[in-house]
Amino acid sequence: MGKAIVLTDSNFDEVINSGKPVLVDFWAEWCGPCKMIGPVVEELAGDYDGKAVIAKLNVDENPQTTAKFGVRSIPTLLVFKGGQVVDKQIGAVPKSVLNQKLAAQV
């Protein structure tokens, strides 16, 4: 079963250029809505195992990447394809919303 990959400033580019669609959850330990969406992100990692990469990036520990993508509110979820942002979701949403965004890229 797939598990969300932990991203950092140093491995970010390598992961988003993996050739598969990538969903990145920008989150922080102190963020309530982030804790709500965390289990959903992990479920998606299982659902899309082998088809897409599901990843999480702690904004407090990785300020470079957070700033590069202009993330000001968390959770922010970005969908990448071919290394480019193709979709964006700010705030906690039901799994079906994220599923739809990801399914459109697979």
Secondary structure by P-SEA (a helix, b strand, c coil): cccbbbbcccaaaaaaacccbbbbbbcccccaaaaaaaaaaaaaaaaaccccccccccccccaaaaaaaccccccbbbbbccccccccccccccaaaaaaaaaacc
